[in-house]
Amino acid sequence: MQTWFVAEGQLQCADARGDCQPVVSPFIQEAVQRSERGKQVDGWKTAQSPDDDRGRMVPRATLWGAGRSGGSTLQHRFRYVARGEGDSLFYVISVGAGTGLFRYYPKERREVRLFHGAAMHCLGIAHDPSSNHVVLAAGAADGTASLELVDSEGRRRGQVTGGDAIDAAPSVSAREPGVVYYQSSGVARHAQTGQAAAIGPAALLRLDTRTAKLDTVQEHRDFDYLAPREDRSGNLWFIRRPYERTAGEVAVSAGKDALMFPWRVAKGVFGFLDAFSKIYGREPMKPSGGPQNHNLTPDLGSLWLHGRLVAISEVQYDTGRGGGLVPGSWELVCRNRKGQDYVAARHVVSFDVAADDTVVYSNGFAVFRLVDGDWQEVARANLVENVCAA
């Protein structure tokens, strides 16, 4: 069995022995080459000249916009990967301001573009073999997201969900053709402006696309239920984590912020000194606590995981994360057909259920496979955000 995962924006494939190979996308290569050729053609506009500062009221580089985004490398990354029919895969790539859906044939190393366009924010994909459609969670400009169908030729066939909600992380039932599981969070809006003011806890929903019958599988005001996956026995797997309310919903938030202000200032000062120590002394000020072998740089920014912003720079110092990218309260839960739950793993960033019911998951720094009731490490990588068991 092969395990596919997205780590640091790159798609990797791990075989049964744990050997990893990156996937090279011809579309990304061509886009980067076009970007580089464009910069070379327009380079004279922003090139510095010895006479730029002698006698010119407006230097040429300033006139043509030197230092703007055009001089940087074209940003690109894999977002999601899902199992397709046969040995094929589907994946989503963002390149610059555009997003594309592709089908990939690993044995041939062949990539087929289904569609590519701008201003599309993807929140998950799944392939339905019964209809040969891809179920795509697509975000809209108003902050909502809905599920829509894309056929084998890349034609977008329309939405199957809607409303003031964020529908994401779809998966297809392993037992019932046309049945889709997904997570959904309601969006609360400001009464006067209409802007999104809060996002409710994520519930698990079941949609029969043939009859349009919609059922709520699991919801709770204190928890998010994320990324549902069904195995062939009818067990439902999902991630459970505590729901975080917005500041307006928590009456004590202002007082808490005031009490925490000195600590946050001290933490910021320590972070600056620690980064300084790493750059010039090659050693951190705090060598213990958290995952120290992940080669994280001092300034890594943040990563969106299931609609929540995770500060990467804090991970290596947070002992509560147990060596993972997220806290132990992010649990992988299995619910059997009797409605009984058990926690299979903690610190879970992403997981998947293979066609043979093998379960894989990642804590953000390693990928594990469930074998005879025990988790076995498949591969190690930094910032794993999506996994697929094929």
ZIWO-V18929 format. One record per pair of residues at least 24 apart in sequence whose C-alpha atoms are under 6 Angstrom apart, sorted by the first residue. I is the first residue (numbers start at 1). J is the second residue. D is the distance in whole Angstrom. If there is no record, write none. Layout:
I|J|D, I|J|D
//
This chain:
2|390|5, 3|388|6, 3|389|5, 4|387|6, 4|388|5, 5|386|5, 5|387|4, 6|384|6, 6|385|6, 6|386|5, 7|382|6, 7|383|5, 7|384|4, 8|383|5, 9|77|4, 9|78|5, 10|78|6, 18|378|5, 18|379|5, 82|126|6, 82|388|6, 83|390|6, 84|127|6, 114|154|4, 115|154|5, 123|168|5, 124|168|6, 124|169|5, 126|170|6, 126|171|5, 130|177|6, 137|168|5, 169|227|5, 173|230|6, 174|230|6, 174|231|6, 174|232|5, 175|232|6, 178|208|6, 178|209|5, 179|207|6, 179|208|4, 180|206|6, 180|207|5, 181|205|6, 181|206|5, 183|226|6, 201|243|6, 231|357|6, 235|335|6, 235|336|4, 235|337|6, 236|334|6, 236|335|5, 237|333|6, 237|334|4, 238|332|6, 238|333|5, 239|331|5, 239|332|5, 239|333|6, 240|330|6, 240|331|5, 241|329|6, 241|330|5, 289|317|6, 289|319|5, 290|316|5, 290|317|5, 290|318|6, 290|319|5, 290|323|5, 291|316|5, 291|323|5, 324|363|5, 324|364|6, 325|363|6, 325|364|5, 350|386|5, 351|387|6, 352|388|6, 352|389|6, 354|389|5, 354|390|6
//
